[in-house]
């Protein structure tokens, strides 16, 4: 759905994102959201430049509910974990 982003689900969200020592960017969205193109344009350069230093994930909000844990109800929404820049 988002080039360079790995899909994460409710099942592995906390393990891959929240408990990882590698900083992460997570996009909460649905496959048919027209704003996904804007996300691709915004993050495309960073996905390439920061590969291996930052994990990039997306979570399909039509199949998962982890977004509710963070009070997110407008999509796409972006969450970061860890220290991205110091």
RASUL-V338200 format. One record per residue. N is the residue number from 1. PHI is phi in radians with two decimals (none if undefined). Layout:
[[N,PHI] [N,PHI]]
//
This chain:
[[1,none] [2,-2.00] [3,-1.00] [4,1.53] [5,-1.77] [6,-1.64] [7,-1.30] [8,-2.17] [9,-2.14] [10,-0.96] [11,-1.09] [12,-2.04] [13,-1.00] [14,-1.18] [15,-1.19] [16,-1.35] [17,-1.82] [18,-1.26] [19,-1.69] [20,-1.38] [21,-1.41] [22,-1.51] [23,-1.01] [24,-2.34] [25,-2.10] [26,-2.15] [27,-1.83] [28,-1.66] [29,-2.78] [30,-1.99] [31,-1.02] [32,-1.67] [33,-1.26] [34,-1.13] [35,-1.27] [36,-1.04] [37,-1.10] [38,-1.14] [39,-1.11] [40,-1.00] [41,-1.13] [42,-1.15] [43,-1.74] [44,-0.88] [45,-1.12] [46,-1.24] [47,-1.02] [48,-1.24] [49,-1.22] [50,-1.85] [51,-0.97] [52,1.58] [53,-1.81] [54,-2.36] [55,-1.56] [56,-2.02] [57,-2.22] [58,-2.30] [59,-2.17] [60,-1.36] [61,-1.29] [62,-1.46] [63,-2.10] [64,-2.38] [65,-2.20] [66,-0.98] [67,-1.03] [68,-1.12] [69,-1.06] [70,-1.93] [71,1.19] [72,-1.68] [73,-2.45] [74,-2.06] [75,-2.23] [76,-1.29] [77,-2.17] [78,-2.14] [79,-2.17] [80,-2.07] [81,-2.30] [82,1.41] [83,-1.72] [84,-1.40] [85,-2.39] [86,-2.18]]
//
